[in-house]
Amino acid sequence: MSGRWLSVGLSLFLSGLLAQPQKAEKHIRRGQQLMLAEDYAAALGEYETALQFNPFSAEAYLNGAYCAWRLRQNKKAAEYFEKAERMGATFSQGEAIAYADVLQRLGQPTKALPIIERLLSQVRPTDPLYDKLHVTLQHLKNAEKYLSNPVPVTIRNLGAAINSPYPDYAPVISADETVLLFTSRRPGSTGNQRASDGLPYEDIYISEKNPDGSWGPVRNLGGPLNTSVHDACVALSADGQTLFLFNSENGGDIFISRLKGRKWLFPRNMGPPINSKYWEPSVCLSADERLLFFVSDRPGGLGGRDIYLCRRLPNGKWSTPINLGPPVNTPYDEDGPFFHPDGKTLFYSSNGPNSMGGFDIFRSELRPDSTWSTPINLGYPINTAGDEIYFVLSASGLHGYYASEREDSYGEKDIYMIDFSAMPPPPQPVAQQKEETPTLSSEPAPLTFRPNLTLVTGTIYDAETKAPLEATITILDNLKGDTIAVLTSNAATGKYLISLPAGRNYGITVSAEGYAFHSENFIVEETQGYREVRKDIGLQKYKRGTIIVLRNIFFDFDKWTLRPESQIELERVYQLLKEQPTLKVRIAGHTDSFGSDEYNQRLSENRARAVYEYLIQRGIPSERLSYIGYGESRPIDTNDTEEGRQNNRRVELEIL
């Protein structure tokens, strides 16, 4: 009796064992159907259920690994691929490429290299896959090099104050890092609708820096920038007054909006020559607003997406686009340009052969002959095997911002800040013997980047009421007589920001209707490095006693002959007197305290007379003009510093 029951129990046990693989096979077949429908999440669930019934199914591991790879679950994908490999599974080309990509994304290029080398040995050179595998092989070799020599930077997640459990990306900043705008797909988007992928539509958000250096509360910018469909920010002007947006209209176009007071104006399509019937996903504007870089996949490029350049014409329109060409553009994709306020350094992303996988961030400099230097890969850990794109850098060069997928992300993509302060200073050039012939190195120059520029910020206001003013700021090259840029302060706050790259003598004039103009002078030396200057400017209305300091009137030491670079300021005074025919003015000369009283008195009077005589020669009636020298008797600053003495050496225009 007991033998019969033992036989029945054994039979049931064996039939159960046989049923397990059958159940596993059933879930594998369901997974394959879901993969055909590209529902990889559901398919992965079926394969994991199959493995519960049959933990030795190489097919379930291999298919599950591919699904995990498609879902960017790289650690799980690597584990499943490895188990399938140990079980002797046969990998297809696509599965082998996916396995190598997973290893690459996990920072294991050395393990991925033999997989790609094996595939290359099996593919003919005429096969379209051959070139792609060769690029992947180069990416892996680059990754080995950069991973073994990381750059000394700190990368910090901006935290829950900025990031969310949803994708947050495409950060843009003002040059002084006081304003951060970015794109997010978090709930609460304008229109409260969801796109086909189940996530809310893209909206633009803003955060402003607190006095303690932390970022303030994030808020949705709302209309008119955000609409019921996708709205993404792609660039912000250095002063934070002009915003560029991407919209999928017309195959993908760039739009522009300006900040009027505290409100953004309705975005307008930039139209040709920037936009076309092709895809234009990104753009950036130089700090002086004279150069515009944008990306397009229009015909005639080197391949894929290329970076183009337009120059602002005298009539304010943009010139015909010029493809930047090599070495910046490649037969692959370039995107996300950012032109630094130093006026010569371009940062951008490329997935060409010099990256370490996906899009990497590169740097190239505009040379004096309008050619571009060999691009430099910013290296690891800034770049990874994933996509690094839409990188922006503060004017100081100390902080970079971009979106990345990393272990400490709150969601799929988060916004990170890169701290470059630990980077060593640029190496000094080594003098060569005359008989030595300089050689060109195939290696890129060191990553170290230290901008040479002066950033001038402040507010413009009515000198009496202290009310902020919307004023026109004209920046000129005193030596060349060229107008470099014309900017506008914010109507609601009076805030302005000016970037002055090194190597020029700048004349800056601030003017508003009904007010006397204000002038400043900045000489930015090539070796000066980066500095920030805060200068709040109060404009005075035209009335008796108003004094205009002419800071761009120049004389040689111990002389009173007007130097050529004074021409712009002198012409401005002439135009003022011509436009205001009832004004009578006195021209006053001042010196610092160096020298005797008698000497300074004579020098100041002669310099005032030089300006007086210039205006007489230009046709201003003598009865409207007078001049006087005050020597060192009326200082406006200390004579104990060179900067103070420079401020005291001046010519003034007093309205009588």
TAWO-V718546 format. One line per field, one symbol per residue. ss: DSSP state (~ for helix, > for strand, _ for the rest). phi: phi as a letter, one per 20 degrees, with the letter a starting at -180 (. if undefined). A space follows every 10 residues. Layout:
ss: ???
phi: ???
//
This chain:
ss: _~~~~~~~~~ ~~~~~~~~~~ ~~~~~~~~~~ ~~~~~~___~ ~~~~~~~~~~ ~~~____~~~ ~~~~~~~~~~ ___~~~~~~~ ~~~~~~____ __~~~~~~~~ ~~~~~___~~ ~~~~~~~~~~ ~~_____~~~ ~~~~~~~~~~ ~~~~~~~___ ___>>>>___ _______>>> >>>_____>> >>>>______ ___>_____> __>>>>>>>_ ____>___>> __________ _>>>>>____ _>>>>>>_~~ ~_>>>>>>>> __>>___>>_ __________ __>>>_____ >>>>>>____ _____>>>>> >>_____>__ _>>_______ ___>>>>>>_ ____>>>>>> _________> >>>>>>____ _>___>>___ ________>> >>>_____>> >>>>______ ___>>>>>>_ __________ __________ __________ __>>>>>>>> >>_____>__ _>>>>>>___ _>>>>>>>__ ____>>>>>> >__>>>>>>> >___>__>>> >>>>_____> >>>>__>>>_ >_____>>>> ____>_____ _>_~~~~~~~ ~~~~~~~~~_ ____>>>>>> ______~~~~ ~~~~~~~~~~ ~~~~~~~___ _~~~>>>>>_ __________ _~~~~~~~_> >>>>>_
phi: .fffffffff fffffffffg ffffffffff ffffffemef fffffffffg ffebfdefff ffffffffff emefffffff ffffffenfe efgfffffff fffffemcff ffgfffffff fddfgefgfg fffffgffgf fffgfffebf eecddcffnf fdecfdfcal fccfgemecc dbdbdffnfg nlddffeneg ffcdcccdff geneefgecf fmfefececf ccecacfgem ecddcdcfgm nocedccded mddefffcff mfefebfeec ebbbdffemd ccdbdbdffn eeqmecedcc dfegeneeff fdffmfefec fdddblfbef ffnbdddadb dffeedpmed eccbdfegem edfgfdffne efecfeedbl eccfffmecd cadbdcfefe bgccecddee fefffgfffe fdfgffdgde efeffgfgcc fdadddcrcd bffeemffce cedddceffe meeebcdcff fedmfbbcdd ffnbdedccd bbgncffccc ccddffefne bdcebeceed ffafnfddee fddccfgmcc fffgffgfff fffgfffffd fefdcdeddc ceefnfgfff ffffffffff fgfffffeof gffecbbbdd ldfcfdbfee cfffffffeb dcddee
//
